[in-house]
Amino acid sequence: MSEQALEIWEELEKAISLVTTARRMMSTGARVDLTALEGKIRFVCTTAKGLVDEEGKTMLPVMEALIDDLDHLAESVRSHQGQLAERLTVLNGG
């Protein structure tokens, strides 16, 4: 495996961990900073373009799982925003 592929695997693992942590924190109502996640995803996507097909294909299932996790995180963010909007409406007498 190339050094580039190893770096991508490392960043994928970190990204998955960040998404898992973010979802867990959001479920408790905690505030979540996703800044680091954006950089890791950008690195993975940009760097993966330079891989040979065989290396890239081995990462595909993990990348698809990460995309699924990101979709779930986005749903959680939308739900959390909706709950906050409802609370603001109630607080504003609406």
TORVEX-884391 format. One record per atom (N, C-alpha, C): x negated, y negated, z; residue in one letter; atom name. Coordinates in steps of 0.05 Angstrom, whole numbers. Layout:
residues N
+--------+--------+--------+---------+-------+
|      x |      y |      z | residuo | atomo |
+--------+--------+--------+---------+-------+
|      X |      Y |      Z |       a |    CA |
...
+--------+--------+--------+---------+-------+
This chain:
residues 94
+--------+--------+--------+---------+-------+
|      x |      y |      z | residuo | atomo |
+--------+--------+--------+---------+-------+
|    -17 |     23 |      0 |       m |     N |
|      0 |      0 |      0 |       m |    CA |
|    -18 |    -25 |      0 |       m |     C |
|    -11 |    -44 |    -16 |       s |     N |
|    -27 |    -68 |    -18 |       s |    CA |
|    -24 |    -86 |      7 |       s |     C |
|    -43 |   -104 |     11 |       e |     N |
|    -42 |   -122 |     33 |       e |    CA |
|    -18 |   -140 |     32 |       e |     C |
|    -11 |   -148 |      7 |       q |     N |
|     13 |   -164 |      3 |       q |    CA |
|     38 |   -150 |     12 |       q |     C |
|     40 |   -124 |      6 |       a |     N |
|     63 |   -108 |     14 |       a |    CA |
|     64 |   -105 |     44 |       a |     C |
|     41 |   -101 |     57 |       l |     N |
|     40 |    -99 |     86 |       l |    CA |
|     50 |   -125 |     99 |       l |     C |
|     42 |   -148 |     88 |       e |     N |
|     51 |   -174 |     99 |       e |    CA |
|     81 |   -176 |     96 |       e |     C |
|     92 |   -168 |     74 |       i |     N |
|    121 |   -169 |     70 |       i |    CA |
|    135 |   -152 |     90 |       i |     C |
|    125 |   -127 |     94 |       w |     N |
|    138 |   -109 |    114 |       w |    CA |
|    138 |   -122 |    141 |       w |     C |
|    115 |   -134 |    148 |       e |     N |
|    113 |   -147 |    174 |       e |    CA |
|    134 |   -170 |    177 |       e |     C |
|    137 |   -186 |    157 |       e |     N |
|    156 |   -208 |    157 |       e |    CA |
|    184 |   -198 |    156 |       e |     C |
|    189 |   -176 |    142 |       l |     N |
|    216 |   -164 |    142 |       l |    CA |
|    224 |   -155 |    170 |       l |     C |
|    205 |   -142 |    184 |       e |     N |
|    211 |   -133 |    211 |       e |    CA |
|    217 |   -157 |    229 |       e |     C |
|    202 |   -178 |    227 |       k |     N |
|    206 |   -202 |    243 |       k |    CA |
|    233 |   -215 |    237 |       k |     C |
|    240 |   -215 |    211 |       a |     N |
|    266 |   -227 |    203 |       a |    CA |
|    289 |   -211 |    214 |       a |     C |
|    287 |   -185 |    212 |       i |     N |
|    308 |   -167 |    223 |       i |    CA |
|    311 |   -172 |    253 |       i |     C |
|    289 |   -174 |    266 |       s |     N |
|    289 |   -178 |    295 |       s |    CA |
|    302 |   -205 |    302 |       s |     C |
|    296 |   -226 |    286 |       l |     N |
|    308 |   -252 |    291 |       l |    CA |
|    338 |   -252 |    286 |       l |     C |
|    347 |   -238 |    265 |       v |     N |
|    375 |   -237 |    260 |       v |    CA |
|    390 |   -222 |    282 |       v |     C |
|    378 |   -200 |    291 |       t |     N |
|    390 |   -184 |    313 |       t |    CA |
|    392 |   -201 |    338 |       t |     C |
|    371 |   -215 |    344 |       t |     N |
|    371 |   -232 |    368 |       t |    CA |
|    391 |   -255 |    365 |       t |     C |
|    392 |   -267 |    342 |       a |     N |
|    411 |   -289 |    337 |       a |    CA |
|    440 |   -279 |    340 |       a |     C |
|    446 |   -256 |    329 |       r |     N |
|    474 |   -246 |    332 |       r |    CA |
|    480 |   -240 |    361 |       r |     C |
|    461 |   -229 |    376 |       r |     N |
|    466 |   -223 |    404 |       r |    CA |
|    470 |   -249 |    420 |       r |     C |
|    454 |   -269 |    415 |       m |     N |
|    456 |   -294 |    429 |       m |    CA |
|    482 |   -308 |    422 |       m |     C |
|    490 |   -307 |    397 |       m |     N |
|    515 |   -320 |    389 |       m |    CA |
|    539 |   -307 |    403 |       m |     C |
|    537 |   -281 |    407 |       s |     N |
|    560 |   -267 |    419 |       s |    CA |
|    564 |   -275 |    448 |       s |     C |
|    543 |   -287 |    460 |       t |     N |
|    545 |   -297 |    488 |       t |    CA |
|    551 |   -327 |    488 |       t |     C |
|    553 |   -339 |    465 |       g |     N |
|    558 |   -368 |    463 |       g |    CA |
|    533 |   -385 |    464 |       g |     C |
|    510 |   -372 |    464 |       a |     N |
|    485 |   -387 |    465 |       a |    CA |
|    479 |   -401 |    438 |       a |     C |
|    465 |   -423 |    440 |       r |     N |
|    456 |   -438 |    416 |       r |    CA |
|    433 |   -423 |    403 |       r |     C |
|    433 |   -422 |    377 |       v |     N |
|    413 |   -407 |    362 |       v |    CA |
|    399 |   -425 |    342 |       v |     C |
|    372 |   -424 |    342 |       d |     N |
|    356 |   -438 |    322 |       d |    CA |
|    347 |   -419 |    301 |       d |     C |
|    355 |   -423 |    276 |       l |     N |
|    349 |   -405 |    255 |       l |    CA |
|    326 |   -415 |    237 |       l |     C |
|    312 |   -435 |    245 |       t |     N |
|    291 |   -447 |    229 |       t |    CA |
|    270 |   -427 |    221 |       t |     C |
|    260 |   -411 |    240 |       a |     N |
|    239 |   -392 |    235 |       a |    CA |
|    249 |   -370 |    215 |       a |     C |
|    274 |   -363 |    217 |       l |     N |
|    286 |   -343 |    199 |       l |    CA |
|    284 |   -352 |    170 |       l |     C |
|    291 |   -377 |    165 |       e |     N |
|    290 |   -387 |    138 |       e |    CA |
|    262 |   -384 |    125 |       e |     C |
|    241 |   -391 |    141 |       g |     N |
|    214 |   -388 |    130 |       g |    CA |
|    206 |   -360 |    125 |       g |     C |
|    215 |   -341 |    142 |       k |     N |
|    208 |   -313 |    138 |       k |    CA |
|    222 |   -302 |    113 |       k |     C |
|    247 |   -309 |    109 |       i |     N |
|    262 |   -300 |     86 |       i |    CA |
|    250 |   -312 |     60 |       i |     C |
|    243 |   -337 |     61 |       r |     N |
|    230 |   -350 |     38 |       r |    CA |
|    204 |   -336 |     31 |       r |     C |
|    188 |   -330 |     51 |       f |     N |
|    162 |   -316 |     47 |       f |    CA |
|    167 |   -289 |     34 |       f |     C |
|    186 |   -273 |     45 |       v |     N |
|    191 |   -247 |     35 |       v |    CA |
|    200 |   -248 |      5 |       v |     C |
|    219 |   -266 |     -1 |       c |     N |
|    229 |   -268 |    -28 |       c |    CA |
|    208 |   -277 |    -48 |       c |     C |
|    193 |   -297 |    -40 |       t |     N |
|    172 |   -308 |    -58 |       t |    CA |
|    150 |   -288 |    -62 |       t |     C |
|    141 |   -275 |    -41 |       t |     N |
|    118 |   -256 |    -43 |       t |    CA |
|    126 |   -230 |    -57 |       t |     C |
|    151 |   -222 |    -53 |       a |     N |
|    160 |   -197 |    -64 |       a |    CA |
|    160 |   -198 |    -95 |       a |     C |
|    162 |   -221 |   -106 |       k |     N |
|    162 |   -224 |   -135 |       k |    CA |
|    136 |   -214 |   -147 |       k |     C |
|    114 |   -216 |   -131 |       g |     N |
|     88 |   -208 |   -141 |       g |    CA |
|     81 |   -179 |   -138 |       g |     C |
|     99 |   -163 |   -126 |       l |     N |
|     93 |   -135 |   -121 |       l |    CA |
|     97 |   -119 |   -147 |       l |     C |
|     82 |    -97 |   -148 |       v |     N |
|     87 |    -78 |   -170 |       v |    CA |
|    114 |    -64 |   -164 |       v |     C |
|    127 |    -54 |   -184 |       d |     N |
|    153 |    -42 |   -181 |       d |    CA |
|    155 |    -21 |   -159 |       d |     C |
|    135 |     -3 |   -158 |       e |     N |
|    136 |     19 |   -139 |       e |    CA |
|    137 |      8 |   -110 |       e |     C |
|    121 |    -12 |   -104 |       e |     N |
|    120 |    -23 |    -77 |       e |    CA |
|    147 |    -37 |    -71 |       e |     C |
|    156 |    -52 |    -90 |       g |     N |
|    181 |    -67 |    -86 |       g |    CA |
|    204 |    -48 |    -82 |       g |     C |
|    205 |    -27 |    -96 |       k |     N |
|    228 |     -8 |    -94 |       k |    CA |
|    229 |      5 |    -66 |       k |     C |
|    206 |      9 |    -54 |       t |     N |
|    206 |     21 |    -27 |       t |    CA |
|    218 |      2 |     -6 |       t |     C |
|    218 |    -24 |    -12 |       m |     N |
|    228 |    -44 |      7 |       m |    CA |
|    258 |    -49 |      2 |       m |     C |
|    268 |    -41 |    -20 |       l |     N |
|    296 |    -47 |    -27 |       l |    CA |
|    317 |    -40 |     -6 |       l |     C |
|    316 |    -16 |      5 |       p |     N |
|    336 |    -10 |     26 |       p |    CA |
|    335 |    -28 |     50 |       p |     C |
|    311 |    -35 |     58 |       v |     N |
|    307 |    -53 |     82 |       v |    CA |
|    317 |    -81 |     75 |       v |     C |
|    311 |    -90 |     51 |       m |     N |
|    320 |   -116 |     42 |       m |    CA |
|    351 |   -117 |     41 |       m |     C |
|    362 |    -96 |     31 |       e |     N |
|    392 |    -94 |     29 |       e |    CA |
|    404 |    -94 |     57 |       e |     C |
|    391 |    -80 |     76 |       a |     N |
|    401 |    -80 |    103 |       a |    CA |
|    399 |   -108 |    116 |       a |     C |
|    377 |   -122 |    109 |       l |     N |
|    373 |   -149 |    119 |       l |    CA |
|    395 |   -168 |    108 |       l |     C |
|    401 |   -165 |     83 |       i |     N |
|    422 |   -181 |     70 |       i |    CA |
|    448 |   -176 |     84 |       i |     C |
|    454 |   -151 |     90 |       d |     N |
|    479 |   -144 |    104 |       d |    CA |
|    479 |   -157 |    132 |       d |     C |
|    457 |   -155 |    146 |       d |     N |
|    455 |   -168 |    172 |       d |    CA |
|    458 |   -198 |    170 |       d |     C |
|    447 |   -210 |    149 |       l |     N |
|    450 |   -239 |    145 |       l |    CA |
|    479 |   -246 |    140 |       l |     C |
|    493 |   -229 |    125 |       d |     N |
|    521 |   -234 |    120 |       d |    CA |
|    537 |   -233 |    146 |       d |     C |
|    531 |   -214 |    163 |       h |     N |
|    545 |   -212 |    189 |       h |    CA |
|    538 |   -237 |    206 |       h |     C |
|    513 |   -245 |    205 |       l |     N |
|    505 |   -269 |    220 |       l |    CA |
|    521 |   -294 |    210 |       l |     C |
|    523 |   -296 |    184 |       a |     N |
|    538 |   -318 |    173 |       a |    CA |
|    567 |   -318 |    182 |       a |     C |
|    579 |   -294 |    183 |       e |     N |
|    607 |   -291 |    193 |       e |    CA |
|    608 |   -300 |    222 |       e |     C |
|    588 |   -293 |    238 |       s |     N |
|    588 |   -301 |    266 |       s |    CA |
|    586 |   -331 |    269 |       s |     C |
|    569 |   -344 |    252 |       v |     N |
|    566 |   -373 |    252 |       v |    CA |
|    592 |   -386 |    245 |       v |     C |
|    605 |   -377 |    224 |       r |     N |
|    631 |   -388 |    216 |       r |    CA |
|    652 |   -385 |    239 |       r |     C |
|    653 |   -362 |    251 |       s |     N |
|    671 |   -357 |    273 |       s |    CA |
|    666 |   -376 |    296 |       s |     C |
|    640 |   -379 |    303 |       h |     N |
|    632 |   -396 |    325 |       h |    CA |
|    640 |   -425 |    319 |       h |     C |
|    635 |   -433 |    294 |       q |     N |
|    643 |   -461 |    286 |       q |    CA |
|    673 |   -465 |    288 |       q |     C |
|    688 |   -445 |    280 |       g |     N |
|    717 |   -446 |    282 |       g |    CA |
|    727 |   -449 |    311 |       g |     C |
|    714 |   -434 |    329 |       q |     N |
|    721 |   -436 |    357 |       q |    CA |
|    714 |   -463 |    368 |       q |     C |
|    691 |   -474 |    360 |       l |     N |
|    684 |   -501 |    369 |       l |    CA |
|    703 |   -522 |    359 |       l |     C |
|    711 |   -519 |    334 |       a |     N |
|    730 |   -538 |    322 |       a |    CA |
|    757 |   -537 |    337 |       a |     C |
|    766 |   -513 |    344 |       e |     N |
|    791 |   -510 |    360 |       e |    CA |
|    789 |   -523 |    387 |       e |     C |
|    766 |   -520 |    400 |       r |     N |
|    762 |   -532 |    427 |       r |    CA |
|    762 |   -562 |    424 |       r |     C |
|    749 |   -573 |    404 |       l |     N |
|    748 |   -602 |    400 |       l |    CA |
|    776 |   -613 |    395 |       l |     C |
|    792 |   -598 |    380 |       t |     N |
|    819 |   -606 |    375 |       t |    CA |
|    835 |   -608 |    401 |       t |     C |
|    833 |   -587 |    417 |       v |     N |
|    847 |   -587 |    443 |       v |    CA |
|    837 |   -610 |    461 |       v |     C |
|    811 |   -614 |    462 |       l |     N |
|    800 |   -635 |    478 |       l |    CA |
|    808 |   -663 |    469 |       l |     C |
|    813 |   -666 |    443 |       n |     N |
|    821 |   -691 |    432 |       n |    CA |
|    852 |   -695 |    433 |       n |     C |
|    865 |   -677 |    447 |       g |     N |
|    894 |   -679 |    450 |       g |    CA |
|    910 |   -669 |    426 |       g |     C |
|    897 |   -654 |    408 |       g |     N |
|    911 |   -646 |    384 |       g |    CA |
|    922 |   -619 |    386 |       g |     C |
+--------+--------+--------+---------+-------+
